[in-house]
Every structure is written in C-alpha cells, then in structure tokens.
C-alpha cells in the first residue's frame, strides 16, 4: 500500500479497543502520515461494532493470535496491563515490531527480557509514553533546558482527580498480576517525566494508600525521588483530591514555574478531535503557567501539545532506522523506580531503585 506521495505505508495492528486503544492509539495511528490502521483486535461485540463505525477500513479480529499471520509492519499493544508482556513477546517472536502502552511490564526484569528479545530479532520495541508530549511538560522542559529557572532544586508534579467512588474494572483489582493501582497507571507517567528531566534516581521514598471504601489498590499516593544530580522530585497521584494542586511547581535558584490543570489533548481526543484539526494542542492564554521570582510574575506561553509526534517518530524509526521515540530502556528505569516505591511503602524506608 502506498501513500498519495508514493511512499510505502506501514500497516498497523492494534490489540485492545478500550480507553487506550479507542481514544489514544487508533486516532493517532489513523492521522499519522505513513501509517495505516489495518487491523484491530477486540473480543467485545460492542467494541467490534465501534471499530467498524470509527475505522471502517480496519479488519476486526477477535483474537490476537490472528495478527501473527496478518501482513503487518507494526503491532501496538493497548490491552490490559497483565497482557503486555505475553502479547509483546508473541509479536516479537512472530517477527513484528512492537509498541506497548505503559507500563511496559509489571517488573523491570520482564521489561529487560523484552528488550533482549527485540534486540536479538533486530526489531523495534518502544513504549507509549505520550505524556512527554503534553504541552505543559514540554514547556517545563524548555524552561529547565534553557536555564531560565537556574538550578532546579525541587520538581513537584501532580495527577490528581476527584473520584470518591470506585469505578470498577481491572485497574482497581488487587491481584498483583493485574498491575493495577495509580502507581503503575498515573505514576508511570510522572516517574517517566521526572527521569526524562533530571536523570537517574538514587533514592526513592513512597506512601501508597487505598483510601476509598472497598479499594484494593493504591488510589492516593506520593513518591519522592532524589536524582543523581541532587534534584528532588515530589510526585503525587490521587483519585481522592477534592481540591487539585498545581500540575507542576518547579523551584529553581533563579525562579519558579507554576501551572494548573491538565493538558487538553486527552479531552480533545475523547471529543473526537485529532491532531489534524486546527489549533490542536494549543492552550488558552488564561491557562498558561507563570514564572515567579519574588513579587515578579510573568505569564509563560504553553507550548502546543504534540501527541502526534510519538507515532511520527515510530514511522521514522521503522522506515529510516532512526531511534525509537521512547527507548524501552527508559521504561525499565522507570519500572525500577516503581518497584522501589512499593518496597519503600511496605517498609517505611527510603530505598535505592
């Protein structure tokens, strides 16, 4: 299959059509030049019908096993966390490059096994850490890299929500095999962002609590990292926050940056918009963050959110042999931190990842 410009188009198979598959992966794949959503795997009849409505050119399959014999150039794993490792393993063994939604695996050891398998087969393996392309995070990164904040002493980052009642679903199940809870859900993003900005963590302290009635997994959690460069990252993730704190509060020797609210790309995707729409990823002026130095306050333009850059990077990696947009080794480093956070919460001690 070729694009209108004559370049080869890569056929993509997507496993899973829940929130991750339907809201994030399918629309981003469909709107990425050079990629074609060729097949979607879901066994749920309602979701199968949804795929046929939303992506009529895609073949609907009820089993991932059918993908391995389908002519594909890439498999995307967007199914429940417990299936990430076995499905990624099967895809790689079938000779197919793989993108895995975060978290890559339940443990760093499993993630390392996938990396070795991909390397042995000479195949791309990447992890969908889309929050690296949030507009507010891109802005923080620019401020840190430019030195406008001076030396950053403390990085505060929050994903907080007000959901006092359980919603049900596998993310709230207590079986460790499900890899549920906020630490491995929202925390996987926050830890990845902190490590991206400030490098490896040498010490980890965590408090992981189940606050809501009937909760089997952590729903109100805090993780503190001490990075090798001395920066401290304080990360909050909660479903029980009746008042939301700042999304980012970054304190440096030359000033501080503060911003509230979440990047709008997820809500835009849920509303049916895509990166091809005008104004994609933009943030209204009234929601820009601010740079502070004592009484001096300066609005800072929020850079556009750019989730589309992830799959554009995947397409380049497959066609031009450029590096993957997210190195799976980064995901393993984050998993080591998440595992350390669990040990810390169990013992009440600061631990090394």
Secondary structure, DSSP 8 states (H G I E B T S, - for coil): -B-TTS-B-EEEEEE--SHIIIIIIHHHHHTSTTEEEEEEE---HHHHHHHHHH-TTSEEES-GGGGGGS--SEEEE-S-GGGHHHHHHHHHHTT--EEEESSS-SSHHHHHHHHHHHHHHT--EEEE-GGGG-HHHHHHHHHHHHTTT-SEEEEEEEEE-B--S---SGGG---GGG--STTTTHHHHHHHHHHHHH--EEEEEEEEE--STT--S-SEEEEEEEETTS-EEEEEEESB-SS---SEEEEETTEEEEE-S--SHHHHHHTT--TTSTTTT---GGG-EEEEETTEEEEE------THHHHHHHHHHHHH----SSBHHHHHHHHHHHHHHHHHHHHTS-B--
